[in-house]
């Protein structure tokens, strides 16, 4: 989400995701082909050193996907994640990166579908009433619009990559560890609560689809945007990177995928 367009995948915010390991099971096998679609939390907005060829998608080599792929010597890594992406973008632009040979798929995706960036804007620079109104609007959309879109997305991924382990990553709390001046603590809590609402739907629809869900909130505890050791970028002049994981955040998440 991008603040300029939908907040660079911004809720895409703290997903310091994968660098651990998907619990091994009886079906575990080496990951030879790995695809990392998704929004800005997956593309690495806020982690810097974007690949110039990625243009407005802002794909960073410091994002959890390419870092994990490099550390585990994945032979075939595909990285279609794009800042600002919605479920429609995944279905129409990113899905071709998957195929029957894909072993692992990870993604964070959904905040742009409910225009969470509007919550970020309202709670950062608007009055309290606007913050509450936008958060409530996003929660209604999360309940009534997002589930069907996620169901269609997860089904399409399963059809395109029927043998892949699919891991859905949630959004971390943007704030925690120390208060920020912007937004004020009550608004920060409201933004976190709206993010929790989205994550709860992720967990529910992942369970229904039979895919794994990993939540990053505990891993990010104490590492919010204004903490002493922040994993989330605070609001700043680089507006598109505000409220996104920094490099430390991109390795803070619980993914844990073992090679089998």
C-alpha positions, 0 to 999 in steps of 0.5 A: 500500500502506498500513502500516495496511492493506497499506502505502499502496501503499507499495512504492508507494514510490519511483516518482517517475515519469513526468515525462519522456517515452515515447520517440517512435516511428513510431506517436507521436501527441499524447497527448489522453487519459491515464489514470493508474491504479495504487496509492499510488505512482501516487496520490501518497501521501506527496506531500501536499495530497490531494484531499479527494474522493479519500478513502482513495485519497489522490490528490495533485495532486503525483503524477506523473500529474496533474503530467505531464498539466498540463504537457502540456496533456492534454485528458482526464486520468483519475486512478483510482489509489488507495493500497492498490490491488491488481490486483483493484482495478484490474480491478474499480474502475479499469479503467472509466476507460479506453476506446478513445480513451485514448492513454496509460496509466501505472501502478505496481501489484503490491506489494500483491498480495504484501503487501509491507507485511508486509516493511516492518513486519517489517524496520522493527520486528521481529527479523532473522529476521522480516525475512528470513522476510517478505522470502522469503515476498514473493519466493515470492509474487512468483514464484508469484502475481504473474505471472498477475495481472499478465498478466490486468491487462495484457490487460484494459488492452489490451482496454479501451484497444486504442490506448493506449501502456501504460507500467509503472513499477517501484518505486525503492529505498527506501534509498540515499545514507545509512543510516537508524536504522530500519531498520538497513542490513542490513534496508534492503538486504533490503527493497531486494532484495525490491523488486528481485524485484518489479521483475524480474517487472514487466519480464518480464511487461511484455515478454511483454505487449508493453508498455513497462517503465520502472525508476526505480532509477538515477534514485533513486540517492543519494536514499533515505529518509535521504539528504541530498536524500531523494526517499523519506519515511523512517519517521515518525509519518505511517505511511501516508506512510512509504517513499513518494516525496515531491514531489521523488520524484514528478518523479524517475522516468524516464517521459518521455512526449513528445507525439509 
